[in-house]
Amino acid sequence: MNEKGEKKVPFFERFAGKVVSATGSPWAFTVAFSVILMWAITGPLFAFSDTWQLVINTGTTIITFLMVFIIQKSQNKDSKSIQLKLNELIACTKAASNRLIDIEELSEEELNTLHKFYSKLAEDTKLHLDIKKSHSIEEAIENTQDKLKKR
């Protein structure tokens, strides 16, 4: 925290967030498309030379290489925040199993075992319930009222 009480965000995290936001915009697509269009238009001027081709190949390779790290950083943060939200939902839901908190730390074999269990549970549920029907409005209101009473 700084003197103003604001949380200090690391430089790379701020930078990655801004780059991901900017590169996912229509503006970025327009710029990239324009660069490629200009490159294609200049092809005859440079007689479609090896150097002309090398310019676009080198540029796109460098940008792609750097973007891999920026996007991975952003995805790691998003994934972690989603996992934490799911952990919170599991922890605060009375009927949910706390064994599923931090499930992403399990091995592939352990995850496969749980997947088989939940697949069997889903099949069993399909036999006994109509999957196309949702909770009634009354059930949703009752669930909300129960949650509010517990506070």
C-alpha positions in Angstrom: 0.0 0.0 0.0 1.2 3.5 -0.7 0.6 6.7 1.3 -2.9 7.1 -0.2 -3.9 3.6 1.0 -4.0 2.3 -2.6 -2.8 -1.2 -3.3 0.5 -1.2 -5.2 0.3 -3.4 -8.3 3.6 -4.8 -9.7 4.7 -3.1 -12.9 4.6 -6.3 -15.1 1.0 -7.0 -13.9 -0.2 -3.5 -14.8 1.7 -3.7 -18.1 0.3 -7.1 -19.0 -3.2 -6.0 -18.2 -3.0 -3.0 -20.4 -1.4 -4.9 -23.3 -4.0 -7.7 -23.2 -6.8 -5.1 -23.0 -5.3 -3.0 -25.9 -4.5 -6.0 -28.2 -8.0 -7.4 -27.7 -9.6 -4.2 -29.0 -11.0 -3.5 -32.5 -8.4 -0.7 -32.7 -5.5 -3.2 -32.4 -7.1 -5.4 -35.1 -7.4 -2.4 -37.4 -3.8 -1.4 -36.9 -2.6 -5.0 -37.5 -4.7 -5.3 -40.6 -3.5 -2.0 -41.9 0.2 -3.0 -41.4 -0.4 -6.2 -43.3 -2.3 -4.4 -46.0 0.5 -1.8 -46.4 3.0 -4.6 -46.5 1.1 -6.4 -49.2 0.6 -3.2 -51.2 4.4 -2.5 -51.1 5.2 -6.0 -52.4 5.4 -5.0 -56.1 7.5 -1.9 -55.1 10.1 -4.3 -53.6 9.6 -6.9 -56.3 8.4 -9.3 -53.6 12.0 -9.7 -52.5 13.3 -11.9 -49.7 13.9 -8.8 -47.6 10.3 -7.7 -48.1 9.1 -11.1 -46.9 11.6 -11.1 -44.0 10.3 -7.8 -42.7 6.8 -9.2 -42.1 8.1 -12.6 -40.9 10.4 -11.1 -38.4 7.9 -8.6 -37.1 5.1 -11.1 -36.6 7.5 -13.6 -35.0 8.7 -11.1 -32.5 5.2 -9.9 -31.6 3.9 -13.4 -31.3 6.8 -14.5 -29.1 6.3 -11.5 -26.7 2.5 -11.9 -26.7 2.7 -15.5 -25.6 4.2 -14.4 -22.2 1.8 -11.5 -21.8 -1.2 -13.6 -22.5 0.0 -16.4 -20.3 0.5 -14.0 -17.4 -3.1 -12.7 -17.9 -4.5 -16.2 -18.1 -2.7 -17.4 -15.0 -4.1 -14.4 -13.0 -7.7 -15.1 -14.4 -7.4 -18.8 -13.7 -6.3 -18.2 -10.2 -9.1 -15.7 -9.5 -11.7 -18.1 -10.9 -10.3 -21.0 -8.7 -10.5 -18.7 -5.7 -14.1 -17.8 -6.4 -15.0 -21.5 -6.9 -13.2 -22.3 -3.6 -15.3 -19.6 -1.9 -18.5 -21.0 -3.3 -17.5 -24.5 -2.2 -16.5 -23.4 1.3 -19.7 -21.4 1.9 -22.1 -24.0 0.5 -23.2 -26.3 3.2 -23.9 -29.3 1.0 -20.7 -29.0 -1.0 -17.7 -31.2 -0.3 -14.7 -29.2 1.0 -12.5 -31.9 -0.5 -12.9 -30.1 -3.8 -11.2 -26.9 -2.5 -7.8 -26.6 -4.2 -8.7 -29.5 -6.5 -6.3 -28.0 -9.2 -3.4 -29.3 -7.0 -4.4 -32.9 -7.6 -2.6 -35.2 -9.9 -4.0 -36.1 -13.3 -4.8 -39.6 -12.0 -6.7 -38.2 -9.0 -8.6 -35.8 -11.3 -9.6 -38.7 -13.6 -10.9 -40.7 -10.6 -13.1 -37.7 -9.5 -14.2 -37.2 -13.1 -15.4 -40.8 -13.3 -17.3 -40.3 -10.0 -19.0 -37.1 -11.1 -19.8 -38.6 -14.6 -21.5 -41.5 -12.8 -23.4 -39.1 -10.6 -24.5 -37.1 -13.6 -25.7 -40.2 -15.4 -27.7 -41.2 -12.2 -29.2 -37.8 -12.0 -30.3 -38.0 -15.7 -32.2 -41.1 -14.8 -34.1 -39.5 -12.0 -34.6 -35.9 -13.1 -35.6 -34.0 -16.2 -32.4 -32.1 -17.1 -34.5 -29.6 -19.1 -36.3 -28.4 -16.0 -34.9 -25.8 -13.7 -35.7 -24.8 -10.2 -39.1 -23.1 -9.8 -39.2 -19.4 -9.0 -40.6 -20.4 -5.6 -37.6 -22.6 -4.9 -35.2 -19.9 -5.9 -37.0 -17.4 -3.6 -36.9 -19.9 -0.7 -33.2 -20.5 -1.2 -32.5 -16.8 -1.1 -34.6 -16.3 2.0 -32.8 -19.2 3.7 -29.4 -17.5 2.9 -30.6 -14.2 4.2 -31.9 -15.7 7.5 -28.5 -17.3 8.2 -26.8 -13.8 8.1 
